[in-house]
Amino acid sequence: MTNFFRSFLRDESGAAAAEYALILAIVGAGIAGAAYYLGQQVSSGIHKAGSLVCSSSGMSC
Protein backbone atom coordinates (compact mmCIF):
# COMPACT_ATOMS: atom_id res chain seq x y z
CA MET A 1 0.00 0.00 0.00
CA THR A 2 2.83 2.40 0.76
CA ASN A 3 4.32 1.72 -2.67
CA PHE A 4 1.06 2.84 -4.25
CA PHE A 5 1.13 6.16 -2.38
CA ARG A 6 4.79 6.71 -3.21
CA SER A 7 4.23 6.11 -6.90
CA PHE A 8 1.10 8.27 -6.82
CA LEU A 9 3.00 11.18 -5.27
CA ARG A 10 5.87 10.86 -7.77
CA ASP A 11 3.58 10.67 -10.80
CA GLU A 12 3.61 14.05 -12.60
CA SER A 13 1.90 13.08 -15.85
CA GLY A 14 -1.24 15.08 -15.02
CA ALA A 15 0.72 18.20 -14.12
CA ALA A 16 1.33 19.11 -17.76
CA ALA A 17 -2.38 19.03 -18.56
CA ALA A 18 -3.16 21.26 -15.59
CA GLU A 19 -0.47 23.73 -16.63
CA TYR A 20 -1.78 23.86 -20.18
CA ALA A 21 -5.30 24.47 -18.88
CA LEU A 22 -4.06 27.35 -16.73
CA ILE A 23 -2.20 28.90 -19.66
CA LEU A 24 -5.27 28.51 -21.84
CA ALA A 25 -7.43 30.22 -19.22
CA ILE A 26 -5.02 33.16 -18.92
CA VAL A 27 -4.73 33.59 -22.69
CA GLY A 28 -8.51 33.31 -23.07
CA ALA A 29 -9.06 36.00 -20.44
CA GLY A 30 -6.58 38.25 -22.24
CA ILE A 31 -8.32 37.77 -25.57
CA ALA A 32 -11.72 38.46 -24.01
CA GLY A 33 -10.42 41.64 -22.38
CA ALA A 34 -8.84 42.85 -25.62
CA ALA A 35 -12.04 42.16 -27.57
CA TYR A 36 -14.10 44.10 -25.01
CA TYR A 37 -11.70 47.06 -25.11
CA LEU A 38 -11.59 47.05 -28.92
CA GLY A 39 -15.38 46.94 -29.08
CA GLN A 40 -15.65 49.96 -26.81
CA GLN A 41 -13.15 51.90 -28.94
CA VAL A 42 -14.92 51.06 -32.20
CA SER A 43 -18.28 52.05 -30.72
CA SER A 44 -16.88 55.35 -29.51
CA GLY A 45 -15.30 56.06 -32.91
CA ILE A 46 -18.53 55.35 -34.77
CA HIS A 47 -20.48 57.57 -32.39
CA LYS A 48 -18.00 60.44 -32.87
CA ALA A 49 -18.08 60.04 -36.67
CA GLY A 50 -21.88 60.07 -36.66
CA SER A 51 -21.92 63.21 -34.54
CA LEU A 52 -19.54 64.95 -36.95
CA VAL A 53 -21.66 63.98 -39.97
CA CYS A 54 -24.82 65.24 -38.31
CA SER A 55 -23.27 68.53 -37.21
CA SER A 56 -21.72 69.27 -40.61
CA SER A 57 -24.87 68.55 -42.58
CA GLY A 58 -27.03 70.87 -40.50
CA MET A 59 -29.66 68.21 -40.00
CA SER A 60 -30.96 67.09 -36.66
CA CYS A 61 -30.02 63.49 -36.07
C-alpha positions as a LaTeX table, in Angstrom:
\begin{tabular}{lrrr}
\hline
Residue & $x$ (\AA) & $y$ (\AA) & $z$ (\AA) \\
\hline
Met1 & 0.00 & 0.00 & 0.00 \\
Thr2 & 2.83 & 2.40 & 0.76 \\
Asn3 & 4.32 & 1.72 & $-2.67$ \\
Phe4 & 1.06 & 2.84 & $-4.25$ \\
Phe5 & 1.13 & 6.16 & $-2.38$ \\
Arg6 & 4.79 & 6.71 & $-3.21$ \\
Ser7 & 4.23 & 6.11 & $-6.90$ \\
Phe8 & 1.10 & 8.27 & $-6.82$ \\
Leu9 & 3.00 & 11.18 & $-5.27$ \\
Arg10 & 5.87 & 10.86 & $-7.77$ \\
Asp11 & 3.58 & 10.67 & $-10.80$ \\
Glu12 & 3.61 & 14.05 & $-12.60$ \\
Ser13 & 1.90 & 13.08 & $-15.85$ \\
Gly14 & $-1.24$ & 15.08 & $-15.02$ \\
Ala15 & 0.72 & 18.20 & $-14.12$ \\
Ala16 & 1.33 & 19.11 & $-17.76$ \\
Ala17 & $-2.38$ & 19.03 & $-18.56$ \\
Ala18 & $-3.16$ & 21.26 & $-15.59$ \\
Glu19 & $-0.47$ & 23.73 & $-16.63$ \\
Tyr20 & $-1.78$ & 23.86 & $-20.18$ \\
Ala21 & $-5.30$ & 24.47 & $-18.88$ \\
Leu22 & $-4.06$ & 27.35 & $-16.73$ \\
Ile23 & $-2.20$ & 28.90 & $-19.66$ \\
Leu24 & $-5.27$ & 28.51 & $-21.84$ \\
Ala25 & $-7.43$ & 30.22 & $-19.22$ \\
Ile26 & $-5.02$ & 33.16 & $-18.92$ \\
Val27 & $-4.73$ & 33.59 & $-22.69$ \\
Gly28 & $-8.51$ & 33.31 & $-23.07$ \\
Ala29 & $-9.06$ & 36.00 & $-20.44$ \\
Gly30 & $-6.58$ & 38.25 & $-22.24$ \\
Ile31 & $-8.32$ & 37.77 & $-25.57$ \\
Ala32 & $-11.72$ & 38.46 & $-24.01$ \\
Gly33 & $-10.42$ & 41.64 & $-22.38$ \\
Ala34 & $-8.84$ & 42.85 & $-25.62$ \\
Ala35 & $-12.04$ & 42.16 & $-27.57$ \\
Tyr36 & $-14.10$ & 44.10 & $-25.01$ \\
Tyr37 & $-11.70$ & 47.06 & $-25.11$ \\
Leu38 & $-11.59$ & 47.05 & $-28.92$ \\
Gly39 & $-15.38$ & 46.94 & $-29.08$ \\
Gln40 & $-15.65$ & 49.96 & $-26.81$ \\
Gln41 & $-13.15$ & 51.90 & $-28.94$ \\
Val42 & $-14.92$ & 51.06 & $-32.20$ \\
Ser43 & $-18.28$ & 52.05 & $-30.72$ \\
Ser44 & $-16.88$ & 55.35 & $-29.51$ \\
Gly45 & $-15.30$ & 56.06 & $-32.91$ \\
Ile46 & $-18.53$ & 55.35 & $-34.77$ \\
His47 & $-20.48$ & 57.57 & $-32.39$ \\
Lys48 & $-18.00$ & 60.44 & $-32.87$ \\
Ala49 & $-18.08$ & 60.04 & $-36.67$ \\
Gly50 & $-21.88$ & 60.07 & $-36.66$ \\
Ser51 & $-21.92$ & 63.21 & $-34.54$ \\
Leu52 & $-19.54$ & 64.95 & $-36.95$ \\
Val53 & $-21.66$ & 63.98 & $-39.97$ \\
Cys54 & $-24.82$ & 65.24 & $-38.31$ \\
Ser55 & $-23.27$ & 68.53 & $-37.21$ \\
Ser56 & $-21.72$ & 69.27 & $-40.61$ \\
Ser57 & $-24.87$ & 68.55 & $-42.58$ \\
Gly58 & $-27.03$ & 70.87 & $-40.50$ \\
Met59 & $-29.66$ & 68.21 & $-40.00$ \\
Ser60 & $-30.96$ & 67.09 & $-36.66$ \\
Cys61 & $-30.02$ & 63.49 & $-36.07$ \\
\hline
\end{tabular}
